[in-house]
Amino acid sequence: MTYYQQFAIADSHYKVSTNSPQISEKLRHLFAGFKTHTPPESSPIPFEINQSADGRINVFPQAKKPRSYTSVDECISLLELRLVRSAFDKMHFIGIHSGAVVCNGKTILFPGRSGKGKTTLTLGCLLRGGSFLSDEMALIEPNTANAYAFPRVLCNKTDLSLFQALDDQNHLQQPRTTLFLNNSHCISPQAFDNIPQKQPCSIDAIIFPNYQLEHDTTLLPVSPIQSLQKLLKLTYKRTQNPQLLDTLGQIVESVPSFELTMNNLLEAIERVERFAN
Amino acid sequence: MPTELTKDIITREIEGQLVLYDPSQDAVHTLNPTAQFVWERITLAPKQIAKELESTYTVSADVAQKDVENILEQFKTLGLIQTPPPQ
């Protein structure tokens, strides 16, 4: 039996055929959010993903060399990154390693390297009623400097008690995250299926999270130039985008930037909420 | 002899400060006002830049000349320009 999934990313439209119901379901789940982007006019790009008898996953992209993976999760993860990046590259979108939420109607980016707390802040804000844009990559349209939702696989906290204890003044013990493709018990895209922003969002603030267990929670302003320098370091494929400096410059000049040093999630989120109010 | 840029440098002014982004080295440089003055005249001969610096900032010719030479040397060290300033 052959299963089909279609999805749209930016201006690209894909049609996948597979012999595996598991792969089909994972693709459906993974790309659900991308259907919210502008429907493409072009005909879909077909490719096949088939599971062989020995369990290997073989991907046959159109007019490209086939690839083979050892597990469904590995295949889906790499496929997702490849497709998403290639599609957004075509649109010249700027991808910043950043969480992004809409909190009290304000769009806030949390740019940062792994372990700085961007996923923690993003998920914390969501649990307090914010809307999800991304916990991994903020997508910026270069001409308007608007942020778009990037509802890819969410990072999952290894310790969910962190979030259950949001009201208990819980200190951050394990800020690091792991990519989590098994949907069984994580804060997964399922939880956010209904809330990704369907419209581009005008950015209202940039908050650089800085997890520091030994420091108090503080929200301090960052100059536009410092902000620009930090953002540049966190931008994907920055050397290939001639519009990059103009777009990021436009953002840092028009919205405030802060560094949020944090050792306490609840306090940190309250700082963000106070700012957003 | 005018100085030449080694490659495409992307520039943008942020709050009155000039920021240079060098994609080939993936490096960001923020210029102080004097360096910015020199950068904006980078295609002129160093002597001409020094002359303009002297009149704009009312500094002595010697100081202007040394400032320009130092800044061009720094630009060269950073790989932003190709031709060393003539002695």
HADDOCK unambig.tbl for C-alpha pairs under 7 A between the chains (distance, minus, plus):
assign (segid A and resid 225 and name CA) (segid B and resid 14 and name CA) 6.60 0.50 0.50
assign (segid A and resid 229 and name CA) (segid B and resid 28 and name CA) 6.82 0.50 0.50
assign (segid A and resid 239 and name CA) (segid B and resid 23 and name CA) 4.54 0.50 0.50
assign (segid A and resid 239 and name CA) (segid B and resid 24 and name CA) 6.87 0.50 0.50
assign (segid A and resid 239 and name CA) (segid B and resid 26 and name CA) 6.23 0.50 0.50
assign (segid A and resid 245 and name CA) (segid B and resid 12 and name CA) 6.79 0.50 0.50
assign (segid A and resid 246 and name CA) (segid B and resid 12 and name CA) 6.67 0.50 0.50
assign (segid A and resid 249 and name CA) (segid B and resid 14 and name CA) 6.65 0.50 0.50
assign (segid A and resid 253 and name CA) (segid B and resid 14 and name CA) 6.88 0.50 0.50
